[in-house]
Amino acid sequence: MNCCMKAKRFVLLLIAFLYFNTQYLAQGCSTCRAQIESADGSDLSVGNGINYGIYILMITPYIILFVLFRKKIWGFLKDFKNIHQ
């Protein structure tokens, strides 16, 4: 397959994806949403468990990146501190 055919196929797939409504793929139900919105933080409920899980999923990649690039980060901070003194 040459490059032109690949590009045409990609464009057609992109148009098809954007044309069709993808709302039917959403899996959220109104009961779960109501539980999450009504969670106030002081009780042990499904909503707070889901919110806690979301926090863990959001924080984990940043911790991994910090561990992997800690030497570069500390070097940058030292250089930045020396420049602004």
N, C-alpha and C positions, 0 to 999 in steps of 0.2 A: 504494500500500500504506500503510495507516495505521500508527500507532505501535504499536498493540496487536498487530497481525499480525507486525510486525518483532520485537517482544519475544518472542512465542510461538515464532517461528522460531529466534531466538537461543537460547532455553532448550532447545528440542528438539535443536538441534545440539550444545549443551553437554552435555546428557545422553547423546546418542549418542557423543560423543567420550570422555566419562568411562566409559561402559559398556564399550566395546570395548577389548580389550587392545592396547596399542601396542608391546609388546615385539618383535613381529615387524618393526617398522620399524628397530630397532637394527642398525647395519651393522658392529659390531665383531666381529672373529674372534679365536679363542683364540690363534692364532699371533702376531698383532700384539700382543696383550695380553701374552703371554709375553716377547716381545722388549723391550717397553717396561719391564716389571717387572724384567727381568734386566739392564738397562743400569745400569752403575755410575758413569758419568760420566767415566771415564778413557779409554775407548776410543771410536773413531768407529764408531757403529753406527746402525741404523735407529731404535732406541729413543731414543737421545740426540738424533737429528735431529728426531723428533716432539716430544720434550720441549722442545727449543729453539724449535721452531715455536710451541708453545703459549705459551711465555714471550713471544715477540714479539707474538702475537695479544692477550695480556693487557695488555701494557705500552703498546702503540700508542694506544689510546683515551685513556689518562691523559696521554700526551705531547701529543696533539692538544688536549685540554681545557686543559692548562696553557698552551699557546701562545695559545689563544683568550682565556683569562681571566687572563692573567698580571698585567695592571694591577690588576684587582680583587683578586687574591690578594695581591700586594705591598702594596696599600693596606690590606687587612685585617690583614696581618702587622704593618705599621707601627702601625696603631691598637691592635692587641693588645699590642704592645711598649710603647707609650706609656701604656696603661692600667695595666700591671703594673710600672711603674717607680716 
